[in-house]
Amino acid sequence: MEVRAATPAFLPFAPTRRSVHDSWSPPTNLGAPLNSTAAGQQPSLSTDGRTLVFASSRAGGFGGADIWISTRTPSGH
């Protein structure tokens, strides 16, 4: 599954598609632990499409907007 960069105001909602030959889906909530009720912004997806770096004011950080990283495994999880 391929994931496209999320809309900053609603991070991380993302459209997906099974292959480059398929159409993009509507944006989908990626669920916990990526989604939270906190503000998220400035998403950046690595060139291999497996690592998402973003800023968020979610709980567990140092306060304010902290930098968070999520990496998708080779199996797509």
Summary of the structure (lengths in Angstrom):
residues: 77
radius of gyration: 12.5
end to end distance: 9.7
largest distance: 42.0
contacts: 176
relative contact order: 0.22
helix: 4%
strand: 34%
